[in-house]
Amino acid sequence: MNGAKSLVETLLAAGVDTCFANPGTSEMHFVAALDQSPGMKCVLGLQENIVTGMADGYFRLARKPACTLLHCGPGLANGMGNLHNARRARSGIVNIVGDQATYHRPYDAPLTADTAGMARTVSAWVRTSAGTVDLGRDAVEAVRAARTFPGQIATLILPADVSWQEGGVPGEPMDPPLPPAIDGQAVEAAARLLRDRRDVLILLAGHGVLSEAQGFAWRVAHATGAAVMASYVTAHLARGRGRMPLERVPYGMDHAIQALDRYRHIILVGAEPPVGFFGYPGKPSIQYHPETRFHVLARPDQDPVEALRALAQALDAPEVAMPDPGPRPAPGAGTPTPEGLARTLAATMPEHAIVSDESISYGRGFYKFTHAAPAHDWLHLAGGAIGDGMPVATGAALGACRQRRVINLQADGSAMYSLQSLWTQAREALPVTTIILNNRKYNILIGEYASVGATPGETAMSMLDLGNPSLDWVRLAHGMGVDAAQATTLERCADLMKSSFGRQAPFLIELMV
């Protein structure tokens, strides 16, 4: 068999059965091999940043890596924004990046690039396969790297001749390494701290904010009176009824400093000390009090469930029911507001929905109004590179096997980075409801002007204006094959949401805010 077929068979044997692709000439033998090895689900994205974002969203729900197929160095470069986000989300992805044939590379053809150098900026593992006989083994190691807890990006660069030559040998799958063991001394130290102090915050991230870990965190908090929060950059939270009513560390520096000011001890569970996204004139980089001491219960590469279970046992913290969030809210009414939309979402979402949230500044207060919603999963932009909400929603729908409704809360400006996701949603008939928050501006940057102390004038403000000409999201959606309608009131938005949730197809709501 040729190298491409050995690669596909190796991926399938290792449990990688979904390929998000935007292929080119160098990858044609890999594309052909996909026909010859049944079992690989192939999903086409119209731009590479869609492809990599879908792979991120897929991993967050499926909890196993997909592969991407990207065309040479420029294709990888196009997908790097959402690979950056996926790296910060600690998602497992196997990138297959085509490259020039080994004998052709010295001629410096137009698409030749330092693909390996680019890949290292967003990957934990990078290799250029040197020969067809090695490709299966290389693929095994790439999958193993991607499956290393909690998830990593692995990039396998595939020269065209390594793909088409005969002599390929499928590799034998390998189990990923186990997460490093929890430090028993760290558990005991955290238990002593929680017994003795009342100025302690338990800060959760990664798997620490999923359901099982939350159960142990709530036992600890209930037994000791400790506060619990989630990191702002947490990628995936279990939320709603039956889960902890967690709030995230605020985005804004002033609000974050205020929220963390009273804690002199922070126990980190898969989290890192909170810092601002940017440096601001006259403000600190850190969001916690300068006298705060940090205590690592579990590093990001360790199992937070094991750590929190051991902590609950060390404290003899009894089993306790999750707090009752109260009645499910009524839908909002009238002119759209952030609070009203959050209430409408909580009132209408189906059980076990998935929310892909790239609402940017509009949605920073959604949490406190949605704790009483049915149990659901909430996905966030973890790396700050805008343009992941729509492709993550698309990948999440596939990662959940089309069995759960995905609701994409999407700012209009960042939606334009990856609106081609709608085409893939239509092609795959995915159950995604996209709510475009159309304020016709880059509203977050207007707030950032004030934060950095700049004084924008007419020219500067025109750079943040999306209303000249206005984007027509209903027509854009229709052009991508997705049914859509506009809403100017929350009542109309609620009606459209409920109607869309009954479809096995995507739908877009342009909400004028």
N, C-alpha and C positions, 0 to 999 in steps of 0.2 A: 504494500500500500504506500501511497505517497505521504508526505509529512502532514498535509492538511487533514487527511482522513485519520491519521494517528492522533492528531491534536483533538479532533472532535470526539473520537472514541474515548480518549483519556478524560476529557472534560465530563462526558456523560457518566463514565464509570466513577468519577469523583463526586457526582451529585450535582454538577452544574448543568442544568437542563434548560436554561433560558439565555438567549443571546440578544442583546440590544445593539442594533447595528446601523451604521452608515458607511457602507463599504466603498472601496475604489479598486482600481486596476490591480494593485499589489495583493489584494485579498481575494481575487476571484477564485483561486483554487480552494480556499477555505469556504467560500460561499458554495461552491460546487459540492464540497464534502458534506455540507449540511443536508443536502438532498440524499446522500448515500448512507447516512447514519440516522435512522428514525429516532425521535425522542427529544430533539432539541427544538424548543419553541423559539422562533425568530421574530423579533419585533423591530420594525423599521422606524427610525427617527429621522426627521428631515434636516436635522443639524446636530452636530456632535454634542453640543451642550444639552440637548434634549436626551440624547443617548445616555450620557453619564448621569444625568439627573434621574432618569428612569431607573437605572441600576441602583442608585442610592435608595430611592423609595421602595424598590423591590426588596432590597435586603432588610430594610427596617421592619417589614411585615413578614416576609418569608423566613427571615433569620438564616438564610443561606445565600452565598454569593451567586450572582449572575455573571456572565461575561459580556464585555462590550467588544465591538469590532469597529476599529477606527482606522482611517486612511492616512498612513504616514505621519510624519511630524506635525504638519499643519492640522490634520484631523485631531490629533491629540491636543494641540494648542487650542482648537475651538472648544474642546470639551473640558478644559482645565478649570474654568470657573466652578462648575459643579463637581469636579473631582476635588477641588479645594474644600467645598462644602461637605462632600462625602468623607473626606479625611477627618474633618473636624467632628462629623457625626459618628465617626468610628464605624463606618459601614464597610463591609467586605465586598470587594469588586475585583474581578480578574479582567484587566484590559488586554485585549489582543490588538496590537498596533502593527499594521503592515509596514514594510520598509523596502527599500531598493534591494534587488538581487545583489548578493555579496560581490559578484564580479562587476556589477554596474555602478556600485557606490563610488569607486574612485573617480568616475567621470563627472561627479558633482552635477547630476541632472537637476532640473528645476525644483523638484519636490524633496531633494535631499536636505536633511536637517539633523541637528543634534537631538534626536528623539530621546535617547537615553538620558541626556542632561535635563531635558524638560520633564521627563517622567519622574526623575528623582525628587523634584520639588513637591510632588503630590502622592508619592508612592512609598510604602515601607519596603517593598521588594521590587527590583528591576533586573531584568536579564534580557540580553539579545541572544536568541537561539543560534548557535554557531553551525549546527549541522542537522540534517534530517533525522539521523539516528538518535540525536539527543532531544528532539522536540517533545516526545512523550514524557520523558523524565522531567524536562523543564516545566511542562504543564502541570505535572503532579506537584512540584514544589511551589508553583504559582498558586494553585488552589489551596495548598496547605498554608501558605502565607496569608491568603485572603481570609481563611477560616480561623486564624489565630485570634483568640479572644481579646477584645469583644468584636473585632472585625478590622481588617486592614485592606489597603489597596495594593494590589500586585499588578505589575505591568510586564507583559511578555512581548518583546519586540520580535516580529516574525519576518525575516527577509523572504522575498518572493520565491527565490530558488529553493530555500529550505522547505517551503510549503509545497512546491510542485514536484520535487525530486522523489524518486522511489527510495524505499528503505526505511520507512517510518515504522516505529515500534510503539504501540500503546503502552503508557506507563501504568504501574500498579498504584492505586490510591493509597495515600498515607493519612493517618489520623493527625489532626492538628495537635500542637502541644497543649498540655493542660495549663490553665491559668496558674500563676505562682500562688503558693499556699498563703492563706491569711496568717498574719503574725499574731500569735496568741498573746504576746506581751502588749501589742497595740490594742487588742480587745480589752484586756484587763485595765490598761491605762485609761481607755475611754470610759469603762464602767466606773472606775474610781472618780473620774472627773464628773460624770453625770450624777453620782451620789452626793458629791460635795459642793457643786456649783449650780447656780441658777441663771448664769449669764452664758449659756451654751447654746449654740446653733448647730444642728446637724444639716450639712449641706449635701444634697443628693445630686447625682448626675448619672448618665449612662444607664445601665440596667438597674441602677438604684432607684429609678423612678417608675419602674414597671411594677405590675401588680404584686408579685410575690414579695419583692423587696419592700414595697410599701407596707405590707402587712406587718413585717418585723419592725420597720421604722416607727409605725404607729404604736406598737406595743411598747417600744422604748420611750417614745415621747409621752405616752399616757402614764407610764410608771414613774417617770422622772421629772416631768414638766418641761423638758427641753423643747425648744422651738425646732421646726423642720421647714426647710425651704428647698427649692430646686434651683440649680444653676440656670442662669439666663440662657446659656447656649446649649441647653439640653435638647437633643434632637427628637426624642420620642418619649412622651409621657402617657401613662395610663390614667384616665380622668373619668369624672362623672360619678354616679351613684355607686356606692360600694368601694370607692377608692378614697385616698386621703385628699382633702381639699387643699392641695399644695398651691402655693404661689411661687413664682420665680423671683429671683433677685431682679429688681427693676433695671431697665436699660439705661435710663438717664442717670448721669453721675450724681446729681443732687439727691434724687429719690433713692438711689442705691445706697449712698452714704448714710442717709437718714434711716433707711431700713436696717442697716447693719451696725449702726453706731453703738447699740447697747450690748453687743456681744463681745466678750473678751476672749472667748474660746470658741473655735469653729472646728467641728469634727468633719473631715472630708471623706465622703463615701463615693468614690469614682469621680470626684470633682476636683477642681483646682482652685486656688485662692482667686476670688473675683476681682477683676480689674476692668477698667473702662475699655470700650471699643477703640477709643482715640484718646490722645492727649489734648487737653483743653487749657487755654491760657489761665494761669492762676489757680488751677485745680489739680489735685493729686491724681496719680495714675491708679492708685489702689482705691477700692470702694469700701474697704473695711477699716475699722479704727486702727491707728498705728500701733496700739498696744496689744492688738489681738494676737493670740497664739493659735497655731494650727496643729491639729492632731490627725494624722492619716490613719483612718481605719481600713480603707481599701484604696489602693491606687487604681487608675483607670484600667490597668491590665489584670486586675484581680477581681474575683467574683464578689459583688456587693451583697448578693443574697446570702452567701456563706458568712460574710462578715457581720451582717446585721442579725442573722440567726444566732451566731455566737455571742453577739452583744446582748441580745434579748435573754439568752440563757444565763449569761454571766450576771445579769441584773435580776434574774428570776421574774422577768416581766410577764405577767399572765396574758393569756389570749383575751382579746377585747374586740368588740365589734367596731367597725368603722363609724365615724360620726355621721349622724343624719344630716344631710345638707338642706333639709326642708323640702317643701313642695316644689314641683317642677314649675318654673315661671310661665306666665302667660306671654304670648308673643308681644313684641313691641307694636306701637301704633304711630301713625303720622309720619312726619319727616324723618328720614334715616339719621340715627345717631349711633355712635359705637355701643353705648349701653343697650339701646333698643335692638340693634342687630344681634348682639350677644344673647339677649333674652329670646329673640325670635329663633335663633339657632338652637338654644337649649330646649325651647318649646316644641320644635318640629323635628329635630334629628331622629332618625331611627336608631333602634338598639344596635350597639356595636359598630357605629359609624366610625369613619376615619377622617380626621380633619387635617388637611395640609394647609398650614397657615403661613402665608407670605403677605399678611395684611399690613406689614411694616408699622408705621406710627399709628394708624387708625385702630389697630387691634390690641394695643398694649394692655388695655384694661379688660379684655374679654374674660379672663379667668374667673374673676369674682362673681360674674353673672352666669356662669355655666357649670358651677359645681353640682347643681341639682339635675343636670341633664342625665339621660341614660348613660350607662357605661360606654366609653368610647376611647379611641386612641387619638392623640394630638401630636402632629409632626411639625417641627420647627426648622427654620433656616439656621443651621448651626455655625456656618462659617462666615456669614455676612456678605457673601458675593451674591447679589440679587439675581433672580432668574431661576430659582429652584422650585418654587411652589407648584407650578403647573407640571413639570416633568416628574417631580416627586409624587404628586397625586396620581399621575399616570402609572408610574411604576408600582405604587402602593396598591392600586386596584388589581394589578396583575399578581403582586405578591400575596394578596388576600384571595386569589383564585376567583376574582369577580364575584365573590359571595357577600361583600360588604360595600355599603355606599360610601364613597369618598366625597367629601365636601371641601373644595378648594377655596379658601378665603384669600383673595388675590388683589393686591394693589395694581392699579392700571399701569403705572410706569414700569414696574418690574415685570409685569405680564408681557410687555413688548419684547423682553429679552428672549422669551421662549414660547411665544404663542403657537409655534408649530406643533406643540404638544397636543393641541386640539385635534389636529389631523390624525395623529396616532390614536387618540381616544375614539374618534369616529371609525377608523379602520378596524380597530379591535372591539368595537361595541362595548366600551367600558362604562361602568356605572359611576360616573364622575359628574358632580354638580359643581360648576365653577361660578363663584360669585365675584364679579369684577367690581371693585370699589372705585368708582370712577369720580375722582375729584379734579381730573384734568390738570394735575400738577405733580411734581416730585415733592410732596408735602414734607417728607422727612428732612429734606435738605433745607427747607425754609426754617425748620426748627434748629438744624445744625448751624445755620448762619448765626442765630442768637447765641448758641452754645460756645462758638469760637470767638464771638465778639466782633464779627465782621459787619459791615454796613453796606448791604447790597443796594444798588441803584437799578435803574430801568433795564440796562443791558444785562446785569446779573440775574434779575428776576425773570427776564425773558428766557434764560437758559433753564429755568425750572418750570416753564409753562408748557403744558401738553394740549392746550386748547386752541392752538392756531397752526394748523387746522385741528378740529376735534377728532378724536378717534371714535369711530362708530363700531362698537364691539358686537352689536347684533349682526351687522353685515360681515365683520371679520370672522365671526363664528360660522355663519352660514357659508362663507367661502371655504372654510376648512371642513365642511360637512357636518357641523354640529348645530342642532336646533337651539334657538336663543330668543330671549325677550328682554325688554327693558322694564325696570321698576323704579318709580320715583317715591313710593311710600313703602313702609314696612308691611302693611297689609298685603299689598301686591307682591312684595318679596316673599312673604310667608306662603301665599297661595302658589307661587311658582316653585318654591322649594318643595312643598308637599307633593305637588304634581310630578316634579322631576324624580323624587325618591321612588316612585313606582315604576320607573322605566329601567329597562336593561340597555341603557344607551346614555351617552353624555348629554348634558344640557348646560347652557350658559345663561346666567342672569347678569345683566348690566345694571348694577344698582347705582343710581346717581346720588352721590354724597357731597 
